[in-house]
Amino acid sequence: MVHLTSQPHGTNLRVDLLIAIAVTAVVSFAAGQNWTQPTSFASAEIEDWHGNVKRSNWPN
């Protein structure tokens, strides 16, 4: 019986998978940037940049 030392397999870099992930991320980001709010929410309370509802009418 022959005894062979075990060697770890090298990592396979799947370029096609990385490209697919990158394209999906770019398309998703672009779609999110151009997403419009429904008109039913247009009359909702004013929110700041973080999504917090403004509690007063004082200027920033």
mmCIF file as Biopython writes it, N, C-alpha, C and O atoms, coordinates in Angstrom:
data_model
#
loop_
_atom_site.group_PDB
_atom_site.id
_atom_site.type_symbol
_atom_site.label_atom_id
_atom_site.label_alt_id
_atom_site.label_comp_id
_atom_site.label_asym_id
_atom_site.label_entity_id
_atom_site.label_seq_id
_atom_site.pdbx_PDB_ins_code
_atom_site.Cartn_x
_atom_site.Cartn_y
_atom_site.Cartn_z
_atom_site.occupancy
_atom_site.B_iso_or_equiv
_atom_site.auth_seq_id
_atom_site.auth_asym_id
_atom_site.pdbx_PDB_model_num
ATOM 1   N N  . MET A ? 1  ? 0.846   -1.167 0.000   1.0 0.0 1  A 1 
ATOM 2   C CA . MET A ? 1  ? 0.000   0.000  0.000   1.0 0.0 1  A 1 
ATOM 3   C C  . MET A ? 1  ? 0.896   1.236  0.000   1.0 0.0 1  A 1 
ATOM 4   O O  . MET A ? 1  ? 1.870   1.317  0.748   1.0 0.0 1  A 1 
ATOM 5   N N  . VAL A ? 2  ? 0.556   2.168  -0.830  1.0 0.0 2  A 1 
ATOM 6   C CA . VAL A ? 2  ? 1.353   3.385  -0.944  1.0 0.0 2  A 1 
ATOM 7   C C  . VAL A ? 2  ? 0.753   4.448  -0.033  1.0 0.0 2  A 1 
ATOM 8   O O  . VAL A ? 2  ? -0.459  4.658  0.001   1.0 0.0 2  A 1 
ATOM 9   N N  . HIS A ? 3  ? 1.631   5.104  0.696   1.0 0.0 3  A 1 
ATOM 10  C CA . HIS A ? 3  ? 1.169   6.178  1.583   1.0 0.0 3  A 1 
ATOM 11  C C  . HIS A ? 3  ? 1.552   7.526  0.960   1.0 0.0 3  A 1 
ATOM 12  O O  . HIS A ? 3  ? 2.729   7.801  0.725   1.0 0.0 3  A 1 
ATOM 13  N N  . LEU A ? 4  ? 0.543   8.355  0.701   1.0 0.0 4  A 1 
ATOM 14  C CA . LEU A ? 4  ? 0.793   9.683  0.161   1.0 0.0 4  A 1 
ATOM 15  C C  . LEU A ? 4  ? 0.447   10.721 1.217   1.0 0.0 4  A 1 
ATOM 16  O O  . LEU A ? 4  ? -0.547  10.596 1.933   1.0 0.0 4  A 1 
ATOM 17  N N  . THR A ? 5  ? 1.280   11.741 1.299   1.0 0.0 5  A 1 
ATOM 18  C CA . THR A ? 5  ? 0.948   12.820 2.234   1.0 0.0 5  A 1 
ATOM 19  C C  . THR A ? 5  ? -0.166  13.665 1.623   1.0 0.0 5  A 1 
ATOM 20  O O  . THR A ? 5  ? -0.198  13.911 0.417   1.0 0.0 5  A 1 
ATOM 21  N N  . SER A ? 6  ? -1.052  14.090 2.469   1.0 0.0 6  A 1 
ATOM 22  C CA . SER A ? 6  ? -2.172  14.884 1.958   1.0 0.0 6  A 1 
ATOM 23  C C  . SER A ? 6  ? -1.713  16.313 1.677   1.0 0.0 6  A 1 
ATOM 24  O O  . SER A ? 6  ? -0.991  16.924 2.464   1.0 0.0 6  A 1 
ATOM 25  N N  . GLN A ? 7  ? -2.141  16.806 0.568   1.0 0.0 7  A 1 
ATOM 26  C CA . GLN A ? 7  ? -1.812  18.176 0.197   1.0 0.0 7  A 1 
ATOM 27  C C  . GLN A ? 7  ? -3.113  18.940 0.028   1.0 0.0 7  A 1 
ATOM 28  O O  . GLN A ? 7  ? -4.052  18.449 -0.598  1.0 0.0 7  A 1 
ATOM 29  N N  . PRO A ? 8  ? -3.168  20.129 0.581   1.0 0.0 8  A 1 
ATOM 30  C CA . PRO A ? 8  ? -4.403  20.903 0.417   1.0 0.0 8  A 1 
ATOM 31  C C  . PRO A ? 8  ? -4.575  21.345 -1.036  1.0 0.0 8  A 1 
ATOM 32  O O  . PRO A ? 8  ? -3.615  21.677 -1.731  1.0 0.0 8  A 1 
ATOM 33  N N  . HIS A ? 9  ? -5.808  21.335 -1.452  1.0 0.0 9  A 1 
ATOM 34  C CA . HIS A ? 9  ? -6.101  21.804 -2.803  1.0 0.0 9  A 1 
ATOM 35  C C  . HIS A ? 9  ? -6.000  23.316 -2.836  1.0 0.0 9  A 1 
ATOM 36  O O  . HIS A ? 9  ? -6.369  23.987 -1.873  1.0 0.0 9  A 1 
ATOM 37  N N  . GLY A ? 10 ? -5.511  23.844 -3.917  1.0 0.0 10 A 1 
ATOM 38  C CA . GLY A ? 10 ? -5.439  25.288 -4.075  1.0 0.0 10 A 1 
ATOM 39  C C  . GLY A ? 10 ? -6.833  25.875 -4.273  1.0 0.0 10 A 1 
ATOM 40  O O  . GLY A ? 10 ? -7.747  25.180 -4.716  1.0 0.0 10 A 1 
ATOM 41  N N  . THR A ? 11 ? -6.987  27.124 -3.953  1.0 0.0 11 A 1 
ATOM 42  C CA . THR A ? 11 ? -8.284  27.753 -4.144  1.0 0.0 11 A 1 
ATOM 43  C C  . THR A ? 11 ? -8.484  28.062 -5.623  1.0 0.0 11 A 1 
ATOM 44  O O  . THR A ? 11 ? -7.579  28.550 -6.301  1.0 0.0 11 A 1 
ATOM 45  N N  . ASN A ? 12 ? -9.655  27.775 -6.093  1.0 0.0 12 A 1 
ATOM 46  C CA . ASN A ? 12 ? -9.987  28.056 -7.484  1.0 0.0 12 A 1 
ATOM 47  C C  . ASN A ? 12 ? -10.696 29.399 -7.541  1.0 0.0 12 A 1 
ATOM 48  O O  . ASN A ? 12 ? -11.760 29.570 -6.946  1.0 0.0 12 A 1 
ATOM 49  N N  . LEU A ? 13 ? -10.117 30.337 -8.245  1.0 0.0 13 A 1 
ATOM 50  C CA . LEU A ? 13 ? -10.710 31.652 -8.395  1.0 0.0 13 A 1 
ATOM 51  C C  . LEU A ? 13 ? -11.635 31.633 -9.599  1.0 0.0 13 A 1 
ATOM 52  O O  . LEU A ? 13 ? -11.186 31.536 -10.741 1.0 0.0 13 A 1 
ATOM 53  N N  . ARG A ? 14 ? -12.925 31.726 -9.335  1.0 0.0 14 A 1 
ATOM 54  C CA . ARG A ? 14 ? -13.921 31.700 -10.410 1.0 0.0 14 A 1 
ATOM 55  C C  . ARG A ? 14 ? -14.182 33.114 -10.862 1.0 0.0 14 A 1 
ATOM 56  O O  . ARG A ? 14 ? -14.974 33.831 -10.250 1.0 0.0 14 A 1 
ATOM 57  N N  . VAL A ? 15 ? -13.530 33.520 -11.920 1.0 0.0 15 A 1 
ATOM 58  C CA . VAL A ? 15 ? -13.637 34.874 -12.429 1.0 0.0 15 A 1 
ATOM 59  C C  . VAL A ? 15 ? -15.052 35.151 -12.920 1.0 0.0 15 A 1 
ATOM 60  O O  . VAL A ? 15 ? -15.570 36.250 -12.722 1.0 0.0 15 A 1 
ATOM 61  N N  . ASP A ? 16 ? -15.679 34.171 -13.555 1.0 0.0 16 A 1 
ATOM 62  C CA . ASP A ? 16 ? -17.034 34.382 -14.061 1.0 0.0 16 A 1 
ATOM 63  C C  . ASP A ? 16 ? -18.018 34.651 -12.926 1.0 0.0 16 A 1 
ATOM 64  O O  . ASP A ? 16 ? -18.930 35.464 -13.079 1.0 0.0 16 A 1 
ATOM 65  N N  . LEU A ? 17 ? -17.844 33.979 -11.795 1.0 0.0 17 A 1 
ATOM 66  C CA . LEU A ? 17 ? -18.709 34.194 -10.647 1.0 0.0 17 A 1 
ATOM 67  C C  . LEU A ? 17 ? -18.465 35.572 -10.040 1.0 0.0 17 A 1 
ATOM 68  O O  . LEU A ? 17 ? -19.415 36.249 -9.647  1.0 0.0 17 A 1 
ATOM 69  N N  . LEU A ? 18 ? -17.209 35.993 -9.959  1.0 0.0 18 A 1 
ATOM 70  C CA . LEU A ? 18 ? -16.900 37.324 -9.432  1.0 0.0 18 A 1 
ATOM 71  C C  . LEU A ? 18 ? -17.465 38.425 -10.331 1.0 0.0 18 A 1 
ATOM 72  O O  . LEU A ? 18 ? -17.955 39.441 -9.838  1.0 0.0 18 A 1 
ATOM 73  N N  . ILE A ? 19 ? -17.398 38.228 -11.628 1.0 0.0 19 A 1 
ATOM 74  C CA . ILE A ? 19 ? -17.956 39.213 -12.559 1.0 0.0 19 A 1 
ATOM 75  C C  . ILE A ? 19 ? -19.473 39.275 -12.411 1.0 0.0 19 A 1 
ATOM 76  O O  . ILE A ? 19 ? -20.051 40.362 -12.431 1.0 0.0 19 A 1 
ATOM 77  N N  . ALA A ? 20 ? -20.116 38.135 -12.263 1.0 0.0 20 A 1 
ATOM 78  C CA . ALA A ? 20 ? -21.568 38.110 -12.091 1.0 0.0 20 A 1 
ATOM 79  C C  . ALA A ? 20 ? -21.983 38.825 -10.808 1.0 0.0 20 A 1 
ATOM 80  O O  . ALA A ? 20 ? -22.979 39.548 -10.800 1.0 0.0 20 A 1 
ATOM 81  N N  . ILE A ? 21 ? -21.239 38.631 -9.737  1.0 0.0 21 A 1 
ATOM 82  C CA . ILE A ? 21 ? -21.539 39.310 -8.470  1.0 0.0 21 A 1 
ATOM 83  C C  . ILE A ? 21 ? -21.339 40.814 -8.608  1.0 0.0 21 A 1 
ATOM 84  O O  . ILE A ? 21 ? -22.155 41.594 -8.118  1.0 0.0 21 A 1 
ATOM 85  N N  . ALA A ? 22 ? -20.269 41.224 -9.266  1.0 0.0 22 A 1 
ATOM 86  C CA . ALA A ? 22 ? -19.990 42.653 -9.445  1.0 0.0 22 A 1 
ATOM 87  C C  . ALA A ? 22 ? -21.059 43.320 -10.306 1.0 0.0 22 A 1 
ATOM 88  O O  . ALA A ? 22 ? -21.514 44.417 -9.983  1.0 0.0 22 A 1 
ATOM 89  N N  . VAL A ? 23 ? -21.461 42.673 -11.392 1.0 0.0 23 A 1 
ATOM 90  C CA . VAL A ? 23 ? -22.496 43.244 -12.264 1.0 0.0 23 A 1 
ATOM 91  C C  . VAL A ? 23 ? -23.824 43.346 -11.513 1.0 0.0 23 A 1 
ATOM 92  O O  . VAL A ? 23 ? -24.528 44.350 -11.631 1.0 0.0 23 A 1 
ATOM 93  N N  . THR A ? 24 ? -24.164 42.331 -10.755 1.0 0.0 24 A 1 
ATOM 94  C CA . THR A ? 24 ? -25.397 42.356 -9.970  1.0 0.0 24 A 1 
ATOM 95  C C  . THR A ? 24 ? -25.368 43.485 -8.948  1.0 0.0 24 A 1 
ATOM 96  O O  . THR A ? 24 ? -26.373 44.169 -8.753  1.0 0.0 24 A 1 
ATOM 97  N N  . ALA A ? 25 ? -24.232 43.686 -8.298  1.0 0.0 25 A 1 
ATOM 98  C CA . ALA A ? 25 ? -24.110 44.757 -7.306  1.0 0.0 25 A 1 
ATOM 99  C C  . ALA A ? 25 ? -24.248 46.128 -7.952  1.0 0.0 25 A 1 
ATOM 100 O O  . ALA A ? 25 ? -24.918 47.003 -7.402  1.0 0.0 25 A 1 
ATOM 101 N N  . VAL A ? 26 ? -23.632 46.327 -9.095  1.0 0.0 26 A 1 
ATOM 102 C CA . VAL A ? 26 ? -23.706 47.625 -9.779  1.0 0.0 26 A 1 
ATOM 103 C C  . VAL A ? 26 ? -25.131 47.907 -10.244 1.0 0.0 26 A 1 
ATOM 104 O O  . VAL A ? 26 ? -25.628 49.021 -10.073 1.0 0.0 26 A 1 
ATOM 105 N N  . VAL A ? 27 ? -25.788 46.918 -10.826 1.0 0.0 27 A 1 
ATOM 106 C CA . VAL A ? 27 ? -27.159 47.108 -11.293 1.0 0.0 27 A 1 
ATOM 107 C C  . VAL A ? 27 ? -28.097 47.368 -10.118 1.0 0.0 27 A 1 
ATOM 108 O O  . VAL A ? 27 ? -28.972 48.230 -10.205 1.0 0.0 27 A 1 
ATOM 109 N N  . SER A ? 28 ? -27.925 46.640 -9.033  1.0 0.0 28 A 1 
ATOM 110 C CA . SER A ? 28 ? -28.770 46.837 -7.852  1.0 0.0 28 A 1 
ATOM 111 C C  . SER A ? 28 ? -28.561 48.225 -7.252  1.0 0.0 28 A 1 
ATOM 112 O O  . SER A ? 28 ? -29.523 48.885 -6.859  1.0 0.0 28 A 1 
ATOM 113 N N  . PHE A ? 29 ? -27.316 48.664 -7.183  1.0 0.0 29 A 1 
ATOM 114 C CA . PHE A ? 29 ? -27.030 49.993 -6.642  1.0 0.0 29 A 1 
ATOM 115 C C  . PHE A ? 29 ? -27.651 51.070 -7.519  1.0 0.0 29 A 1 
ATOM 116 O O  . PHE A ? 29 ? -28.252 52.014 -7.005  1.0 0.0 29 A 1 
ATOM 117 N N  . ALA A ? 30 ? -27.514 50.941 -8.831  1.0 0.0 30 A 1 
ATOM 118 C CA . ALA A ? 30 ? -28.078 51.937 -9.745  1.0 0.0 30 A 1 
ATOM 119 C C  . ALA A ? 30 ? -29.602 51.958 -9.654  1.0 0.0 30 A 1 
ATOM 120 O O  . ALA A ? 30 ? -30.207 53.029 -9.685  1.0 0.0 30 A 1 
ATOM 121 N N  . ALA A ? 31 ? -30.218 50.801 -9.544  1.0 0.0 31 A 1 
ATOM 122 C CA . ALA A ? 31 ? -31.674 50.752 -9.416  1.0 0.0 31 A 1 
ATOM 123 C C  . ALA A ? 31 ? -32.122 51.380 -8.103  1.0 0.0 31 A 1 
ATOM 124 O O  . ALA A ? 31 ? -33.148 52.059 -8.063  1.0 0.0 31 A 1 
ATOM 125 N N  . GLY A ? 32 ? -31.377 51.166 -7.040  1.0 0.0 32 A 1 
ATOM 126 C CA . GLY A ? 32 ? -31.726 51.760 -5.750  1.0 0.0 32 A 1 
ATOM 127 C C  . GLY A ? 32 ? -31.570 53.267 -5.740  1.0 0.0 32 A 1 
ATOM 128 O O  . GLY A ? 32 ? -32.316 53.957 -5.046  1.0 0.0 32 A 1 
ATOM 129 N N  . GLN A ? 33 ? -30.629 53.788 -6.486  1.0 0.0 33 A 1 
ATOM 130 C CA . GLN A ? 33 ? -30.427 55.235 -6.544  1.0 0.0 33 A 1 
ATOM 131 C C  . GLN A ? 33 ? -31.546 55.917 -7.315  1.0 0.0 33 A 1 
ATOM 132 O O  . GLN A ? 33 ? -31.862 57.074 -7.040  1.0 0.0 33 A 1 
ATOM 133 N N  . ASN A ? 34 ? -32.146 55.229 -8.268  1.0 0.0 34 A 1 
ATOM 134 C CA . ASN A ? 34 ? -33.185 55.817 -9.096  1.0 0.0 34 A 1 
ATOM 135 C C  . ASN A ? 34 ? -34.588 55.411 -8.670  1.0 0.0 34 A 1 
ATOM 136 O O  . ASN A ? 34 ? -35.556 55.701 -9.372  1.0 0.0 34 A 1 
ATOM 137 N N  . TRP A ? 35 ? -34.706 54.750 -7.538  1.0 0.0 35 A 1 
ATOM 138 C CA . TRP A ? 35 ? -35.997 54.265 -7.075  1.0 0.0 35 A 1 
ATOM 139 C C  . TRP A ? 35 ? -36.822 55.455 -6.583  1.0 0.0 35 A 1 
ATOM 140 O O  . TRP A ? 35 ? -36.351 56.242 -5.762  1.0 0.0 35 A 1 
ATOM 141 N N  . THR A ? 36 ? -38.034 55.584 -7.077  1.0 0.0 36 A 1 
ATOM 142 C CA . THR A ? 36 ? -38.885 56.691 -6.652  1.0 0.0 36 A 1 
ATOM 143 C C  . THR A ? 36 ? -39.808 56.238 -5.537  1.0 0.0 36 A 1 
ATOM 144 O O  . THR A ? 36 ? -40.202 55.073 -5.479  1.0 0.0 36 A 1 
ATOM 145 N N  . GLN A ? 37 ? -40.151 57.168 -4.648  1.0 0.0 37 A 1 
ATOM 146 C CA . GLN A ? 37 ? -41.075 56.854 -3.574  1.0 0.0 37 A 1 
ATOM 147 C C  . GLN A ? 37 ? -42.497 56.859 -4.116  1.0 0.0 37 A 1 
ATOM 148 O O  . GLN A ? 37 ? -42.822 57.654 -4.997  1.0 0.0 37 A 1 
ATOM 149 N N  . PRO A ? 38 ? -43.330 55.994 -3.605  1.0 0.0 38 A 1 
ATOM 150 C CA . PRO A ? 38 ? -44.739 56.029 -4.009  1.0 0.0 38 A 1 
ATOM 151 C C  . PRO A ? 38 ? -45.361 57.363 -3.603  1.0 0.0 38 A 1 
ATOM 152 O O  . PRO A ? 38 ? -44.941 57.963 -2.613  1.0 0.0 38 A 1 
ATOM 153 N N  . THR A ? 39 ? -46.344 57.827 -4.346  1.0 0.0 39 A 1 
ATOM 154 C CA . THR A ? 39 ? -46.958 59.122 -4.047  1.0 0.0 39 A 1 
ATOM 155 C C  . THR A ? 39 ? -47.727 59.109 -2.737  1.0 0.0 39 A 1 
ATOM 156 O O  . THR A ? 39 ? -47.958 60.168 -2.155  1.0 0.0 39 A 1 
ATOM 157 N N  . SER A ? 40 ? -48.129 57.937 -2.258  1.0 0.0 40 A 1 
ATOM 158 C CA . SER A ? 40 ? -48.865 57.877 -0.996  1.0 0.0 40 A 1 
ATOM 159 C C  . SER A ? 40 ? -47.983 58.278 0.179   1.0 0.0 40 A 1 
ATOM 160 O O  . SER A ? 40 ? -48.488 58.729 1.208   1.0 0.0 40 A 1 
ATOM 161 N N  . PHE A ? 41 ? -46.661 58.116 0.034   1.0 0.0 41 A 1 
ATOM 162 C CA . PHE A ? 41 ? -45.760 58.482 1.113   1.0 0.0 41 A 1 
ATOM 163 C C  . PHE A ? 41 ? -45.233 59.906 0.964   1.0 0.0 41 A 1 
ATOM 164 O O  . PHE A ? 41 ? -44.499 60.383 1.829   1.0 0.0 41 A 1 
ATOM 165 N N  . ALA A ? 42 ? -45.592 60.584 -0.107  1.0 0.0 42 A 1 
ATOM 166 C CA . ALA A ? 42 ? -45.070 61.920 -0.360  1.0 0.0 42 A 1 
ATOM 167 C C  . ALA A ? 42 ? -45.556 62.910 0.688   1.0 0.0 42 A 1 
ATOM 168 O O  . ALA A ? 42 ? -44.847 63.866 1.000   1.0 0.0 42 A 1 
ATOM 169 N N  . SER A ? 43 ? -46.742 62.704 1.235   1.0 0.0 43 A 1 
ATOM 170 C CA . SER A ? 43 ? -47.279 63.626 2.239   1.0 0.0 43 A 1 
ATOM 171 C C  . SER A ? 43 ? -46.921 63.201 3.657   1.0 0.0 43 A 1 
ATOM 172 O O  . SER A ? 43 ? -47.441 63.775 4.614   1.0 0.0 43 A 1 
ATOM 173 N N  . ALA A ? 44 ? -46.054 62.218 3.816   1.0 0.0 44 A 1 
ATOM 174 C CA . ALA A ? 44 ? -45.660 61.746 5.143   1.0 0.0 44 A 1 
ATOM 175 C C  . ALA A ? 44 ? -44.806 62.800 5.836   1.0 0.0 44 A 1 
ATOM 176 O O  . ALA A ? 44 ? -44.412 63.796 5.229   1.0 0.0 44 A 1 
ATOM 177 N N  . GLU A ? 45 ? -44.530 62.571 7.096   1.0 0.0 45 A 1 
ATOM 178 C CA . GLU A ? 45 ? -43.724 63.523 7.854   1.0 0.0 45 A 1 
ATOM 179 C C  . GLU A ? 45 ? -42.346 63.658 7.231   1.0 0.0 45 A 1 
ATOM 180 O O  . GLU A ? 45 ? -41.828 62.719 6.625   1.0 0.0 45 A 1 
ATOM 181 N N  . ILE A ? 46 ? -41.762 64.831 7.386   1.0 0.0 46 A 1 
ATOM 182 C CA . ILE A ? 46 ? -40.450 65.103 6.811   1.0 0.0 46 A 1 
ATOM 183 C C  . ILE A ? 46 ? -39.390 64.329 7.588   1.0 0.0 46 A 1 
ATOM 184 O O  . ILE A ? 46 ? -39.366 64.347 8.818   1.0 0.0 46 A 1 
ATOM 185 N N  . GLU A ? 47 ? -38.529 63.661 6.860   1.0 0.0 47 A 1 
ATOM 186 C CA . GLU A ? 47 ? -37.456 62.888 7.476   1.0 0.0 47 A 1 
ATOM 187 C C  . GLU A ? 47 ? -36.121 63.499 7.105   1.0 0.0 47 A 1 
ATOM 188 O O  . GLU A ? 47 ? -35.975 64.106 6.044   1.0 0.0 47 A 1 
ATOM 189 N N  . ASP A ? 48 ? -35.141 63.333 7.993   1.0 0.0 48 A 1 
ATOM 190 C CA . ASP A ? 48 ? -33.807 63.805 7.669   1.0 0.0 48 A 1 
ATOM 191 C C  . ASP A ? 48 ? -33.084 62.741 6.850   1.0 0.0 48 A 1 
ATOM 192 O O  . ASP A ? 48 ? -33.677 61.733 6.464   1.0 0.0 48 A 1 
ATOM 193 N N  . TRP A ? 49 ? -31.814 62.968 6.591   1.0 0.0 49 A 1 
ATOM 194 C CA . TRP A ? 49 ? -31.038 62.101 5.722   1.0 0.0 49 A 1 
ATOM 195 C C  . TRP A ? 49 ? -30.958 60.678 6.251   1.0 0.0 49 A 1 
ATOM 196 O O  . TRP A ? 49 ? -30.861 59.735 5.465   1.0 0.0 49 A 1 
ATOM 197 N N  . HIS A ? 50 ? -30.997 60.502 7.583   1.0 0.0 50 A 1 
ATOM 198 C CA . HIS A ? 50 ? -30.863 59.180 8.196   1.0 0.0 50 A 1 
ATOM 199 C C  . HIS A ? 50 ? -32.202 58.457 8.306   1.0 0.0 50 A 1 
ATOM 200 O O  . HIS A ? 50 ? -32.251 57.303 8.731   1.0 0.0 50 A 1 
ATOM 201 N N  . GLY A ? 51 ? -33.288 59.129 7.925   1.0 0.0 51 A 1 
ATOM 202 C CA . GLY A ? 51 ? -34.596 58.505 8.033   1.0 0.0 51 A 1 
ATOM 203 C C  . GLY A ? 51 ? -35.304 58.831 9.329   1.0 0.0 51 A 1 
ATOM 204 O O  . GLY A ? 51 ? -36.382 58.298 9.589   1.0 0.0 51 A 1 
ATOM 205 N N  . ASN A ? 52 ? -34.723 59.699 10.154  1.0 0.0 52 A 1 
ATOM 206 C CA . ASN A ? 52 ? -35.362 60.091 11.396  1.0 0.0 52 A 1 
ATOM 207 C C  . ASN A ? 52 ? -36.404 61.171 11.106  1.0 0.0 52 A 1 
ATOM 208 O O  . ASN A ? 52 ? -36.168 62.074 10.304  1.0 0.0 52 A 1 
ATOM 209 N N  . VAL A ? 53 ? -37.549 61.070 11.761  1.0 0.0 53 A 1 
ATOM 210 C CA . VAL A ? 53 ? -38.610 62.049 11.556  1.0 0.0 53 A 1 
ATOM 211 C C  . VAL A ? 53 ? -38.225 63.330 12.286  1.0 0.0 53 A 1 
ATOM 212 O O  . VAL A ? 53 ? -37.837 63.302 13.454  1.0 0.0 53 A 1 
ATOM 213 N N  . LYS A ? 54 ? -38.337 64.446 11.584  1.0 0.0 54 A 1 
ATOM 214 C CA . LYS A ? 54 ? -38.027 65.734 12.214  1.0 0.0 54 A 1 
ATOM 215 C C  . LYS A ? 54 ? -39.150 66.081 13.181  1.0 0.0 54 A 1 
ATOM 216 O O  . LYS A ? 54 ? -40.327 65.988 12.833  1.0 0.0 54 A 1 
ATOM 217 N N  . ARG A ? 55 ? -38.788 66.478 14.391  1.0 0.0 55 A 1 
ATOM 218 C CA . ARG A ? 55 ? -39.775 66.734 15.427  1.0 0.0 55 A 1 
ATOM 219 C C  . ARG A ? 55 ? -40.146 68.203 15.549  1.0 0.0 55 A 1 
ATOM 220 O O  . ARG A ? 55 ? -41.094 68.540 16.258  1.0 0.0 55 A 1 
ATOM 221 N N  . SER A ? 56 ? -39.423 69.080 14.875  1.0 0.0 56 A 1 
ATOM 222 C CA . SER A ? 56 ? -39.720 70.506 14.978  1.0 0.0 56 A 1 
ATOM 223 C C  . SER A ? 56 ? -39.581 71.166 13.623  1.0 0.0 56 A 1 
ATOM 224 O O  . SER A ? 56 ? -39.096 70.558 12.669  1.0 0.0 56 A 1 
ATOM 225 N N  . ASN A ? 57 ? -40.014 72.419 13.545  1.0 0.0 57 A 1 
ATOM 226 C CA . ASN A ? 57 ? -39.928 73.171 12.318  1.0 0.0 57 A 1 
ATOM 227 C C  . ASN A ? 57 ? -38.745 74.140 12.330  1.0 0.0 57 A 1 
ATOM 228 O O  . ASN A ? 57 ? -38.648 75.009 11.463  1.0 0.0 57 A 1 
ATOM 229 N N  . TRP A ? 58 ? -37.847 73.997 13.310  1.0 0.0 58 A 1 
ATOM 230 C CA . TRP A ? 58 ? -36.684 74.883 13.373  1.0 0.0 58 A 1 
ATOM 231 C C  . TRP A ? 58 ? -35.758 74.592 12.211  1.0 0.0 58 A 1 
ATOM 232 O O  . TRP A ? 58 ? -35.579 73.435 11.832  1.0 0.0 58 A 1 
ATOM 233 N N  . PRO A ? 59 ? -35.167 75.632 11.643  1.0 0.0 59 A 1 
ATOM 234 C CA . PRO A ? 59 ? -34.213 75.373 10.538  1.0 0.0 59 A 1 
ATOM 235 C C  . PRO A ? 59 ? -32.976 74.656 11.057  1.0 0.0 59 A 1 
ATOM 236 O O  . PRO A ? 59 ? -32.597 74.797 12.220  1.0 0.0 59 A 1 
ATOM 237 N N  . ASN A ? 60 ? -32.367 73.900 10.193  1.0 0.0 60 A 1 
ATOM 238 C CA . ASN A ? 60 ? -31.158 73.157 10.585  1.0 0.0 60 A 1 
ATOM 239 C C  . ASN A ? 60 ? -29.962 74.047 10.638  1.0 0.0 60 A 1 
ATOM 240 O O  . ASN A ? 60 ? -28.863 73.588 10.950  1.0 0.0 60 A 1 
#
